[in-house]
Amino acid sequence: MPICEAFGSCAPNVKWIVMSEEISSHAVFSNAFTLLLKLWRFDQPPLEHRMDAVPVGAHLTPEYLLLVRNSQLTSSDDLQKDQSKIKRLTRLSSTLSGEPIFLDSFPKLTLWYRQHQACIASPLSGLVPGTPVHQIVEALLNFMFRKINRTGQSLTPAISGSSSSSGPGNEDVSLHLKLPAWDILEAVPFVLDAALTGCAHGRLSPRELATGLKDLADFLPASLAIIVSYFSAEVTRGIWMLASMNGTDWPSPAANLATVEQQIKKILAATGVNVPSLTVGGNSPATLPLPLAALVSLTITYKLDRSTDRFLNLMGPALSNLATGCPWPCMPVMVALWAQKVKRWSDFLVFSASRTVFHHNRDAVVQLLRMCFAATLGQTTSSIASNGGVGALLGHGYGSHFSGGISPVAPGLLYLRVHRAVPNVMFMTEEVVSLLMHSVDIASSLVPAEKLKKSKYVRKYGQVSLAGALTRVKLAATLGASLVWITGGVVLVQSLIKETLPSWFISSHGTDPSGSEGLVATLGGKALACFAVISGTFAWGVDSSSPAAKRRSSTLEAHLEFVAGALHGKISLGCNKATWKSYVSGLISLIVRCTPNWLLEVDVEVLKSLSTGLKQWDEEELALALLSSSGIGAMGASAEMIIEGGMNFVR
């Protein structure tokens, strides 16, 4: 950030010779700016366009980066026992001030960042003819489209009604562009808007547009980030015409588009996900939104060498995320074009494109979740998951071990690759709970018993011991918690505990609520208890050291209030009675033994109500353990319980 602020404010009048290479302030700025954007993960699309719950690791912003830096400096007193952190902190402190730094400390960066956010939020406005920014816009347009300007045409009427006919001469253009990088970046969005408008109205050919964008990026490489972010925002607005990828105006993917779609379907089928036909009907050329077509055309103009790697590494992830969110077959079209350019990348590109299916097809997401459970529990005949366990879930990486495409990919590895493409993850908690209970049904049916009829599961998977069944149930619960946490983070875990689980217990599941105890019901309750507690520990931690722990008390208290209300008959349940009893006793036992600090944040009256309900189930010892772990406020209730019950507990 300091390098960007300093070198972005310098005009490129001075150059330095470093290892026989001439370097300007623009080059230094562009390198630092590119690295900053990679740290920021700017390639992720705006969250409001993605999902209701935010996946783990999706909170990176410039403010967050500074927050991390400041928190490391202020936490030095707590790190005296951690030598590795002390050394890292010392290195950081030796180069930067020990005082907290905020985004406002970098006024030029702050100004650009606000403009960046404004460009994402709404269409461009506010460019006034005759202002310095307008003059830079005209200079950039004349620089990018010099051949058009020599013919007397002009793109500037597309901007705020400017009436310039031919623009300044070459010397004037050069003079206008001897400016600090921040001043140029401020004008770039208006330049891009004019260029897109010119192409849409026929004043620019697609080839001229791509060439002009390439010239701009070569002149100031940092402008690539503006090109990507502005075009991405314009695609999400959906106001631009579709570009026909017919091979005349725009490059054509027709040579291998059908092959790419078939390979995507083959990759998914090898993992156990079967989707309807992915091929595009009809013989009409494929289309892309105009800004996306311009981006793809720009990327394929780059030669593949070490000097262009950093540019492609900057544009590639953003372009992939953008195409994933566009209607089918935008991603296959992009992959087909790049596979034509670099055949050795074909397998990787096709595999990357497979995640698009999960953005458009909710059933494919459910199938993949089902395969994750089946692989982990050894409930599939696939060679990649025959033995179950974490190895079967995650496999051994990617490869191209058989002719015609990538070898089968383990379902867990595929899910880690594709889960960010799912547009709305709030349905995931219900699906995971359903799959967890299905896994319990299978695990319990494998336990041998007298006169046990061999179910379809026993015939398929063989028998296991009760301990083995319980181990499978705990493994399934851990997997379910991991999937929920990775997919939606704290928001999805809170939704699970506050909404999904209470709703599941209230609903009927085709069983008699007053039915007798059984193995399936008991294991089901234990599975849900493990699932809830492990999910909570992922999201909140076991103590108060995690920042997310501040959100824990309200969610946990609401859930325990629900449990207490159901124990006292204030809430009618639709689930099996044995499942409910197993869940409550398992939940309280796990919290008392594993996360007792959670109880210190819950209202004592709620805990007293819970303990009273447990006593009604003859669970006096568990009720006392609950109160004993609940802090000073519950000591009186603990003493009363011991006196009233005449119990003699040895602590």
Secondary structure, DSSP 8 states (H G I E B T S, - for coil): -HHHHHHTTS-TT-EEEETTEEEEHHHHHHHHHHHHHHHHTTTS--GGGT-SS--TT----HHHHHHHHHHHHHTGGGGTT-HHHHHHHHHHHHHS-SS---GGGSHHHHHHHHHHHHHHHS------TTSHHHHHHHHHHHHHTHHHHHTT--SGGGTTT---SS---HHHHHHHTSS-HHHHHHHHHHHHHHHHHHHHTTSS-HHHHHHHHHHHHHH-TTHHHHHHHHHHHHHHHT-S-EEE--SSSS---TTTHHHHHHHHHHHHHHHT---------SSS--EEEHHHHHHHHHHTTS--STTTHHHHHHHHHHHHHHHHHSSTTHHHHHHHHHHHH-GGGHHHHHHHHTHHHHHH-HHHHHHHHHHHHHHHTT----TTSSS-HHHHHHTT-----BTTB-----HHHHHHHHGGG-S--TTHHHHHHHHHHHHHHHHHHTS--TT----HHHHHH----HHHHHHHHHHHHHHHHHHHHHHHHHHHHHHIIIIIHHHHHHS--SS-TT----HHHHHHHHHHHHHHHHHHHHHH-SSS-SGGGGGHHHHHHHHHHHHHHHHTTSS---S-HHHHHHHHHHHHHHHHHH-GGGGGGS-HHHHHHHHHHHHHTT-HHHHHHHHHTS-GGGHHHHHHHHHHHT-----
